[in-house]
Amino acid sequence: MSTEQKVDAQSSPPSMSSIAPNPLREGMPEQTAPRPAAMIIFGASGDLTRRKLVPAVYNLALSRLLPQGFALVGVARRPKPEFAAEMRENVAKHSRRKPLNDATWNELAQGISYVQGDHNDPTTFTKLKEELERLDKERGTAGNRLFYLSVGPDEVAKIVRGLKESGLIVAPSDDPEAPYQRVIVEKPFGTNLASAKALNRDLLAHLDESQIYRIDHYLGKETVQNLLVFRFGNTIFEPLWSRQHIDHVQITVAEDIGVEGRVDFYEKVGITRDIVQNHALQILTLVAMEPPSSWDANAVRDEKVKVLRTLRPIRGAEVLSRTVRGRYAAGTIRGDKVPGYLEEIEALRAEKPELSKDSKTETYVGMRLELESWRWGGVPFYLRAGKRLAKRVAEVAIHFKPLPHGLFHNTPGATNEPNSLVIRIQPDEGISLRFATKVPGQGMAVREVAMDFRYGAEFGTSTPEAYERLILDAMRGEATLFTRADEVEAQWGFIDPILAAWSSKDAPVANYPAGSWGPTEADALLVSGDTWRKP
Amino acid sequence: MTPAGSGAVSEAVSRIEAELNAFWSAANEGDTPKARASTMNFVVIGAPAETDRLRDEIETLSQTRAGRAFLVMIDGHLAPWEVGSDVSAVCHKEGDTVVCYDRIELGFGAIAASRAASVLSALVLPEVPTIIEVALGAPSSLVDALVGSTDRLIVDTATLGVRKVAEIAHKTKAPIADRAFVRTFSWRDLIARFFDDAVVATKAVTRIRITRTSGGKHEPAAILLGWLFSRLGMRIESKETVVNANGDKVTIELAAEEPKDPLGPGEITAIHLTTWIDGVALELSCARLAEDRHAVCWKREGARTSAHHHALGFRDEAWVLLKCIDATEGDGVYREAVLAAADWSGR
């Protein structure tokens, strides 16, 4: 990383994508390293910037993964004359690696600057352009820009338009040497199909799809990526990965916390929009997709979209039989008594009278999904997500078919439980396979045991944060772990009719005590003989 | 080898196996089962004087790449045919599970050392790779005995020298990683950067000058030179002269300066290259700054003109070791580099 100004800059910028390969780069990880670039964060005074983005950038610097000449520019309305110093404090507090390494931070801080301005004001973009041109000259960023829009969904289109009109974004070129401009967009990508389409339309009016990086941080998690390695990097599982051997699949995204003072936000979204439309459906696509032809972004995303298109729609009256929405009531979690969701609303109503005591917002959703494909026909995918559930856990449980013949049916200890494979996404990331084994001894007794792989135990606990991977990928132009426009629309295309049926039919909202595994009504979603796991 | 000797070694192996079995078996019905963390077998061949440092290294490594670790040495206190051992384990709780990794220290008598490979093959976890590090003071008898048993070999040319490592490379097809080569990463990256937009100049280098502090045990510039020679297609004619890919003579110059805090002996302080683009000279230099020895001035003059200051960065030896284990993308490049370096060094 450059730590001082460039003395003279007549030469063209260095590039890793030269057509003639540099023989000295052979065998270096930098064969795929990003080119020198400036990362510009809109919403630089926000919580995400403080807690996640700048710590992620710092950790990339600590791992020497940032390109030389990297620059970071914050943009926000508030004046921040001490932006770099403020970010230093945040990194010290929120970085996964502590204590803060002064040398690395000082290097990074050389390239940190701040532009104060409102993105509704064209002069903000003029100031930003001047700053980026200064960085091009002094740090050799050469017109390469990664814009991170850490702003509300209503602001995205305005900023993109401002960037385009000010000439900070130009159409991508076929020339691999040409400077790049990419835009990372944070979720939510709309609140329904119509708004998602409108957002995509607004983005695509100014950007090429190849310049848009829609970020779902779940895809940056090691264990989510490992789903693909597990399935397609091993020979033994994929032959079992179909209706021939799998009885059903359970996907759980559970949190033990409630809405944590964000009642007004939650009243607008509910857990279906907050978790299911994006994270949970992303996991589903990775579990169910066909092998892609390569790790290329479009090859992977094509297969994910196919899964979403094979989801049998849930519409009209079926919504009530194949989904259950719920709301937590008062209960006990980890020994603490906690209030119910309606009580939380009630407590805030004096201050925020717009909150309705008749809220129908769901804090839990359970669904029975069906995929209309040769691989998955007849295999139920049970999906549940909830707040104030018994514990925080995200996992995929693959339940295999029962034994065709109970050879050990009457054997002591035999439970006739079929094998199951559990992929734990968080916490305690890992993979566990349950199978029967003979208890040592003269007789024949059977016991269920688990073969357990734990990421933390094998590789330590300091795995990179999702944002580190995703920011680096965006700089490298690797879009595999980002969501494509058609993917977002396919997700909303599936969710919209469910939301519509819940509102139009005044569907019931089942109560569940905080600290439980959700409403008992969700049991009715299960095919006879299946039960919800208690992770 | 006498039968009695054979018995002593196999008894030692049986004793270790029994200790491991006892540890991994639940003592009582209902005991919390132990889960084994096993990404690899990590074997360090070292010298008794280095024991404490090597134990620390293993402990640090285990926190991010847990597995079965072996510390293997010649123990002068043992009878020639004896094998001494110490088995221990480190456990911690993760939720309801107790996760453990074990370590085995093996001391070989002088004669028993020739059986080290056989002992190791009996004790390694078979389903994960075996990575062997040749540490400072590693006895040749053990290195020679074990070098064929590894999936990856880690060396340090700063302590072994490039010629010794080249000898080892001829004895094994296993990939080799070199701590010294990893430590030069910033220098190599900065040199490569000279040519990112001037690839044609890689064939036309006519002068290489490396300055280093004096006093290193082995020539610190050797591995860098070997890397340049092999990557740039240069043919070695003598210690001072090689021929570039265009058939032109390349002058090799080595300069020394006195070690001075914060730099110890044998550290690179500057690299200068002369090359040509369309008949115009291009002078490239990367030299530590007088005011900050952990930063360099990177400069091009002539056919291209630009200059930056860069921090060289600092990574401790735990990081270097992890890179040696994980960064496999440069294995082929390194093998060619060390063979070229040994060739140059032997001239």
Interface residues (C-beta under 8 A of the other chain):
Chain A: M1 S2 T3 E4 K6 V7 D8 A9 Q10 S11 S12 P13 P14 S15 M16 S18 A20 P21 N22 P23 L24 R25 E26 G27 M28 P29 E30 Q31 R64 Q68 G69 A103 T104 E107 G140 D428 D452 R454 G456 A457 E458 F459 G460 S462
Chain B: A35 A37 S38 T39 Q63 T64 R65 A66 E94 G95 T97 V99 F185 R188 D189 I191 A192 R193 F195 D196 D197 V199 V200 T202 L228 R231 L232 G233 H294 A295 K299 R300 R304 T305 S306 A307 H308 H309 H310 A311 G313 F314 R315 A327 E329 G330 D331 G332 V333 Y334
